[in-house]
Amino acid sequence: PPLLNQLPYTLAVIKESLRIYPTVAALRDGQPDFFLSGDNGQRFPTYRCIIWGDHYGTHHNPRHWPRPEEFLPERWLVPEGNDLYPPKNAWRPFERGPRNCIGQELALTEIKVMLALTIRKFNIKDAYQEFDQLKRNPKGWQVNGQRAYMMRRGGGHPADYYPCKVTLASNGV
């Protein structure tokens, strides 16, 4: 897909969206010889425990991500050494290591295709104001100043399933 490879900003938007709204978390069985370490060096056994890898927490941790609550696709386009450059192994929507999703490249390619075709034909605008009026919630709930915040409902979903208005694009395509 040579044309898809000419969309670096589109891929950056997708990666930043998956950072802010990771779709899954990871559950693992603890092992007798595996320990978690706290900031103070204290070790915690994992044997007979279920370990939950919280991707949302990792992706929003200011110790790893500068300006973690901001939508900054540019962080995926800057050179290594830049303050915004993503830390190694911190982006985990497809997991890492032996549990890495084998369909990651295919999934990212499919998302790029669908996003490019969708934004080419449609304009999408949030409708939270109308939604809040309809639900008699004049202020609307916000988290970290964001109206579209992550909800856990068996997977990651934006608040209230992101009510939006979709119109045909007027770009003549």
C-alpha positions as CSV (number, residue, x, y, z in Angstrom):
1,P,0.0,0.0,0.0
2,P,2.3,2.8,-1.2
3,L,-0.3,5.5,-0.8
4,L,-1.0,4.5,2.8
5,N,2.7,4.8,3.6
6,Q,2.4,8.5,2.5
7,L,0.1,9.3,5.4
8,P,2.5,9.7,8.4
9,Y,0.2,12.3,10.1
10,T,-2.8,9.9,9.8
11,L,-0.8,7.1,11.4
12,A,0.3,9.6,14.1
13,V,-3.3,10.5,14.8
14,I,-4.2,6.8,15.0
15,K,-1.4,6.0,17.4
16,E,-2.2,9.0,19.6
17,S,-5.9,8.0,19.7
18,L,-4.9,4.5,20.8
19,R,-2.6,6.0,23.4
20,I,-5.4,8.1,24.9
21,Y,-8.1,5.5,24.4
22,P,-6.5,2.1,24.5
23,T,-9.1,-0.5,23.6
24,V,-7.9,-3.3,25.9
25,A,-5.9,-4.2,29.0
26,A,-3.9,-7.3,29.7
27,L,-4.5,-10.0,32.2
28,R,-1.8,-12.4,33.2
29,D,-1.3,-15.2,35.7
30,G,1.4,-14.4,38.3
31,Q,4.4,-16.7,38.3
32,P,6.4,-18.0,41.3
33,D,9.6,-16.3,40.1
34,F,8.1,-13.0,39.0
35,F,7.8,-10.0,41.3
36,L,6.6,-6.4,40.8
37,S,8.7,-3.7,42.3
38,G,7.4,-0.5,43.9
39,D,9.0,2.9,43.6
40,N,10.7,2.3,46.9
41,G,12.2,-1.0,45.7
42,Q,9.8,-3.1,47.7
43,R,9.0,-6.4,45.8
44,F,5.6,-7.9,45.6
45,P,5.0,-11.5,44.7
46,T,2.7,-12.3,41.8
47,Y,2.3,-16.1,42.3
48,R,-1.4,-17.1,42.5
49,C,-2.4,-13.5,41.6
50,I,-4.0,-12.1,38.5
51,I,-1.9,-9.2,37.1
52,W,-3.8,-6.5,35.3
53,G,-1.7,-4.4,32.9
54,D,-3.5,-1.1,32.9
55,H,-2.7,0.4,29.5
56,Y,-4.8,3.5,30.2
57,G,-2.8,4.2,33.4
58,T,0.5,3.6,31.5
59,H,-0.5,5.8,28.6
60,H,-1.6,8.7,30.9
61,N,1.4,8.5,33.3
62,P,3.3,11.9,33.3
63,R,6.4,10.1,34.4
64,H,6.5,8.4,30.9
65,W,4.5,10.7,28.7
66,P,5.0,14.5,28.6
67,R,1.7,16.3,28.5
68,P,-0.2,13.0,28.8
69,E,-3.7,14.5,28.7
70,E,-3.1,16.4,25.5
71,F,-3.9,15.0,22.1
72,L,-0.5,15.5,20.3
73,P,-0.1,13.4,17.2
74,E,3.2,15.3,16.7
75,R,4.8,13.1,19.4
76,W,4.9,10.3,16.8
77,L,6.6,12.5,14.2
78,V,9.4,14.1,16.2
79,P,13.0,12.7,16.1
80,E,14.4,10.6,19.0
81,G,15.8,12.9,21.7
82,N,12.9,15.3,21.4
83,D,11.0,15.7,24.7
84,L,7.8,14.5,23.1
85,Y,9.4,11.3,21.6
86,P,7.4,8.3,22.8
87,P,9.3,6.3,25.5
88,K,10.5,2.8,24.5
89,N,7.8,0.1,25.2
90,A,5.4,2.5,26.8
91,W,2.8,2.5,23.9
92,R,1.0,-0.8,24.5
93,P,-2.4,-1.0,22.7
94,F,-1.3,-4.2,21.0
95,E,0.9,-5.4,24.0
96,R,4.6,-6.1,23.7
97,G,7.1,-9.0,23.7
98,P,5.8,-12.5,23.4
99,R,2.2,-11.4,23.8
100,N,2.5,-8.8,21.0
101,C,-0.6,-9.0,18.7
102,I,0.4,-10.7,15.5
103,G,-2.3,-8.7,13.7
104,Q,-0.9,-5.3,14.7
105,E,0.3,-4.2,11.3
106,L,-2.8,-5.5,9.6
107,A,-5.0,-3.7,12.2
108,L,-3.1,-0.4,11.8
109,T,-3.4,-0.7,8.0
110,E,-7.1,-1.4,8.1
111,I,-7.6,1.6,10.5
112,K,-5.6,3.9,8.2
113,V,-7.7,2.8,5.2
114,M,-11.1,3.2,7.0
115,L,-10.1,6.5,8.5
116,A,-8.8,7.9,5.2
117,L,-12.0,6.8,3.4
118,T,-14.2,8.1,6.2
119,I,-12.7,11.6,6.6
120,R,-12.6,12.0,2.9
121,K,-16.4,11.7,2.6
122,F,-17.7,12.8,6.0
123,N,-17.4,15.6,8.6
124,I,-17.7,14.4,12.2
125,K,-18.4,16.8,15.1
126,D,-19.1,16.0,18.7
127,A,-22.6,16.5,19.9
128,Y,-22.1,16.5,23.7
129,Q,-23.8,19.8,24.1
130,E,-27.0,18.5,22.6
131,F,-26.7,15.2,24.3
132,D,-26.3,16.9,27.7
133,Q,-29.3,19.0,27.1
134,L,-31.3,16.0,26.1
135,K,-30.2,14.1,29.3
136,R,-30.7,17.2,31.4
137,N,-27.1,17.3,32.4
138,P,-26.2,20.9,31.7
139,K,-22.6,20.8,32.8
140,G,-21.6,17.4,31.3
141,W,-19.2,15.2,33.1
142,Q,-15.5,15.9,32.5
143,V,-12.3,14.2,33.3
144,N,-9.0,16.1,33.2
145,G,-10.9,18.9,31.3
146,Q,-12.1,16.5,28.6
147,R,-15.7,15.8,27.8
148,A,-14.8,12.7,25.7
149,Y,-13.1,10.6,28.4
150,M,-12.5,6.9,28.6
151,M,-15.2,4.6,30.1
152,R,-14.6,0.9,30.8
153,R,-17.5,-1.2,29.5
154,G,-15.8,-4.5,28.6
155,G,-13.4,-2.4,26.6
156,G,-12.5,1.2,26.1
157,H,-15.2,3.6,25.0
158,P,-15.4,7.4,25.1
159,A,-17.9,8.8,27.6
160,D,-21.5,8.3,26.5
161,Y,-20.3,6.5,23.4
162,Y,-19.2,9.8,21.8
163,P,-22.5,11.3,20.5
164,C,-21.7,13.0,17.3
165,K,-23.1,14.6,14.2
166,V,-22.1,13.3,10.8
167,T,-22.5,15.3,7.6
168,L,-21.3,14.8,4.0
169,A,-18.0,16.5,3.4
170,S,-18.2,19.3,0.9
171,N,-14.7,18.7,-0.6
172,G,-16.2,17.4,-3.9
173,V,-14.7,13.9,-3.6
